[in-house]
């Protein structure tokens, strides 16, 4: 089977699946390059309110396909960083569903998601020190923001893998699910996210990612959208709100 990124949209949730079974879902150069345009298409789709990133079978992603590093390691890293940044900039909530190994470039992708849910038995590692690679500054900063400098240094300096329990304690993942429960919980939580205000989510994502110059912009969007009035009215009428503002523009 050819390595590729698969995608599907069901019930306002887009799912992107990393598929390279021969190499534990390692990302090839073509896969890195295909992710930004795929995300652009999904971001523009008004039917998509949430994105889930996962791996096919029992592995999330074992990292970058090392064979690509023999040719042009700098180009391989450029493609990986572009994919990571496109994922981090996706304007709607992004949830990583992790089972098995989430290592190297896989951990880089998972860290670029907004939230990470993992199955018991998942293993996480940031492994450039095993290959003599300088980990990208953007990925390093993102890792530090999740787990703090001490744990980031532990992971980066050693390349050692940690289990899901430690990943949860350090903030690398948000929930750990028993075996067989990951898909159900991710689907349930994705439905919750899809039912909430995209206006609130988009503004919160910007602010949480460090944007400090758009308070007035989001205040204007809130006034224009009518979402706040709808949310308050729905609460008082004890019915689900019907939010209309869309991050798709």
VMD Tcl script that draws the C-alpha trace (Angstrom):
set ca {
  {0.00 0.00 0.00}
  {1.33 3.40 -0.98}
  {2.19 5.73 1.92}
  {-0.41 8.48 2.04}
  {-2.67 10.67 4.13}
  {-6.30 9.56 4.04}
  {-9.17 11.82 5.03}
  {-12.89 11.66 5.63}
  {-15.56 14.09 6.82}
  {-18.42 12.70 8.88}
  {-20.84 14.67 11.04}
  {-18.81 17.92 11.09}
  {-15.61 16.06 12.04}
  {-12.76 15.64 9.56}
  {-10.41 12.74 10.21}
  {-6.93 12.64 8.71}
  {-5.24 9.24 8.89}
  {-1.47 8.74 8.58}
  {-0.99 5.56 6.54}
  {2.37 3.90 5.90}
  {2.00 0.43 7.43}
  {5.33 -0.89 6.13}
  {7.18 1.67 8.27}
  {4.85 2.12 11.26}
  {3.19 5.14 9.63}
  {6.46 7.05 9.15}
  {5.98 10.27 7.20}
  {7.53 10.36 3.73}
  {8.51 13.62 2.02}
  {5.38 13.36 -0.13}
  {3.20 12.93 2.94}
  {4.75 15.95 4.67}
  {4.23 17.98 1.51}
  {0.61 16.91 1.08}
  {-0.52 17.89 4.57}
  {-0.61 21.73 4.24}
  {-2.84 21.77 1.11}
  {-5.11 19.12 2.60}
  {-5.50 21.20 5.76}
  {-6.22 24.30 3.67}
  {-9.03 22.45 1.90}
  {-10.52 21.17 5.16}
  {-10.24 24.59 6.82}
  {-12.29 26.13 4.01}
  {-15.02 23.49 4.30}
  {-17.94 24.95 6.33}
  {-19.10 21.43 7.17}
  {-15.86 20.81 9.10}
  {-15.88 22.06 12.67}
  {-13.28 19.73 14.23}
  {-10.21 17.90 12.90}
  {-8.93 14.57 14.25}
  {-5.43 13.37 13.34}
  {-4.59 9.71 13.89}
  {-2.58 6.82 12.51}
  {-3.78 3.71 10.74}
  {-3.82 0.54 12.80}
  {-1.95 0.28 16.08}
  {0.57 3.11 15.57}
  {0.17 6.87 15.43}
  {3.40 7.75 13.63}
  {6.95 6.47 14.06}
  {8.41 9.75 12.79}
  {9.93 10.82 9.51}
  {10.95 8.20 6.98}
  {14.69 8.14 7.71}
  {15.55 7.24 4.12}
  {14.53 10.79 3.17}
  {17.34 12.17 5.32}
  {20.01 10.58 3.13}
  {19.27 12.99 0.33}
  {18.61 16.46 1.73}
  {18.04 16.54 5.49}
  {17.46 20.30 5.44}
  {14.74 19.95 2.81}
  {13.17 17.10 4.78}
  {13.12 19.28 7.88}
  {11.66 22.20 5.93}
  {8.77 20.03 4.78}
  {8.18 18.76 8.32}
  {8.17 22.26 9.80}
  {5.78 23.52 7.11}
  {3.39 20.66 7.90}
  {3.69 21.25 11.64}
  {2.99 24.97 11.27}
  {0.01 24.34 8.99}
  {-1.44 21.97 11.56}
  {-0.88 24.42 14.41}
  {-2.51 27.21 12.37}
  {-5.62 25.21 11.49}
  {-8.45 27.59 12.53}
  {-10.64 24.95 14.19}
  {-9.97 22.56 17.10}
  {-7.50 19.78 16.27}
  {-7.39 16.58 18.32}
  {-4.68 13.91 18.02}
  {-5.85 10.35 18.72}
  {-2.72 8.41 19.64}
  {-2.18 4.70 19.98}
  {1.11 2.87 19.82}
  {4.26 4.80 18.97}
  {4.21 8.59 18.62}
  {7.86 9.33 18.01}
  {10.05 11.94 16.33}
  {8.06 13.62 13.57}
  {4.95 11.91 14.93}
  {5.43 13.64 18.27}
  {6.07 16.87 16.37}
  {2.70 16.53 14.64}
  {0.89 15.56 17.85}
  {2.35 18.55 19.69}
  {1.05 20.85 16.93}
  {-2.50 19.66 17.62}
  {-4.60 21.49 20.20}
  {-5.33 18.39 22.28}
  {-3.95 14.86 22.49}
  {-5.89 11.79 23.65}
  {-3.88 8.58 24.00}
  {-4.60 4.92 24.54}
  {-2.90 3.07 27.36}
  {0.24 1.53 25.94}
  {1.08 4.54 23.77}
  {4.73 5.57 23.78}
  {6.09 9.04 23.12}
  {9.57 10.18 22.18}
  {11.43 13.10 20.63}
  {14.46 11.46 19.06}
  {16.68 13.89 17.05}
  {19.61 13.27 19.44}
  {19.74 9.69 18.19}
  {20.40 10.97 14.65}
  {22.41 14.12 15.27}
  {19.57 16.32 14.02}
  {18.94 19.85 15.30}
  {15.29 19.88 16.32}
  {13.48 22.87 14.76}
  {13.10 25.97 16.92}
  {9.34 26.09 16.35}
  {8.90 22.47 17.43}
  {11.16 22.99 20.45}
  {9.21 26.02 21.62}
  {5.93 24.18 21.15}
  {7.21 21.22 23.17}
  {8.42 23.52 25.96}
  {5.02 25.22 26.08}
  {3.36 21.84 26.63}
  {5.67 20.10 29.09}
  {7.98 22.80 30.46}
  {11.71 23.23 29.87}
  {12.89 20.42 32.15}
  {10.80 17.68 30.55}
  {11.48 19.07 27.07}
  {15.20 18.83 27.76}
  {14.79 15.29 29.11}
  {13.06 14.23 25.92}
  {15.35 16.12 23.53}
  {18.65 15.36 25.25}
  {18.01 11.63 25.71}
  {15.67 10.56 22.92}
  {14.17 8.15 25.45}
  {10.54 7.06 25.12}
  {7.99 7.72 27.86}
  {4.72 5.92 28.49}
  {1.22 7.40 28.34}
  {1.03 7.82 32.11}
  {4.12 10.00 32.23}
  {2.98 11.87 29.13}
  {-0.27 12.66 30.97}
  {1.52 13.83 34.11}
  {3.81 16.14 32.16}
  {1.03 17.66 30.04}
  {2.06 16.09 26.76}
  {-1.35 14.40 26.57}
  {-4.73 15.47 27.93}
  {-6.49 12.14 28.47}
  {-5.40 8.50 28.59}
  {-8.02 5.90 27.72}
  {-8.16 2.15 28.40}
  {-7.47 -0.13 25.46}
  {-10.46 -0.18 23.12}
  {-11.93 3.10 24.40}
  {-9.92 5.67 22.44}
  {-12.09 5.88 19.32}
  {-15.32 6.12 21.30}
  {-13.98 8.89 23.54}
  {-12.45 10.86 20.66}
  {-15.71 10.67 18.70}
  {-17.68 11.77 21.77}
  {-15.37 14.70 22.52}
  {-15.23 15.75 18.86}
  {-19.05 15.94 18.88}
  {-18.88 18.14 21.98}
  {-16.39 20.48 20.29}
  {-18.50 20.59 17.12}
  {-21.52 21.73 19.14}
  {-19.74 24.71 20.69}
  {-19.19 28.23 19.36}
  {-16.53 28.37 16.64}
  {-16.17 32.05 17.48}
  {-15.15 31.25 21.06}
  {-12.86 28.46 19.91}
  {-11.10 30.47 17.20}
  {-10.44 33.42 19.51}
  {-9.33 31.17 22.36}
  {-6.95 29.31 20.04}
  {-5.30 32.54 18.95}
  {-4.98 33.86 22.49}
  {-3.70 30.55 23.88}
  {-1.10 30.44 21.10}
  {0.21 33.82 22.18}
  {-1.52 36.32 19.89}
  {-1.84 39.59 21.82}
  {-3.01 42.15 19.25}
  {-6.50 40.97 18.30}
  {-8.72 41.73 21.29}
  {-10.56 44.46 19.39}
  {-10.86 42.26 16.29}
  {-12.52 39.45 18.19}
  {-14.71 41.87 20.09}
  {-16.03 43.13 16.77}
  {-16.59 39.58 15.50}
  {-18.54 38.77 18.66}
  {-20.74 41.84 18.22}
  {-21.41 41.12 14.55}
  {-21.95 37.37 14.80}
  {-24.92 37.23 17.17}
  {-23.42 34.12 18.78}
  {-23.38 35.65 22.25}
  {-27.04 36.63 22.08}
  {-27.93 33.18 20.73}
  {-25.95 31.45 23.47}
  {-27.62 33.44 26.24}
  {-31.10 33.01 24.72}
  {-30.60 29.27 24.26}
  {-29.44 28.93 27.86}
  {-32.49 30.78 29.18}
  {-34.79 28.76 26.93}
  {-33.06 25.51 27.94}
  {-32.32 24.42 24.38}
  {-29.13 23.73 22.42}
  {-27.69 26.91 20.89}
  {-27.55 27.39 17.13}
  {-24.28 29.21 16.59}
  {-23.79 30.62 13.09}
  {-20.30 32.17 13.04}
  {-17.91 30.00 11.02}
  {-14.14 29.83 11.10}
  {-14.29 28.91 7.41}
  {-15.08 32.53 6.57}
}
mol new
graphics top color blue
foreach p $ca { graphics top sphere $p radius 0.5 }
foreach p [lrange $ca 0 end-1] q [lrange $ca 1 end] { graphics top cylinder $p $q radius 0.2 }
display resetview
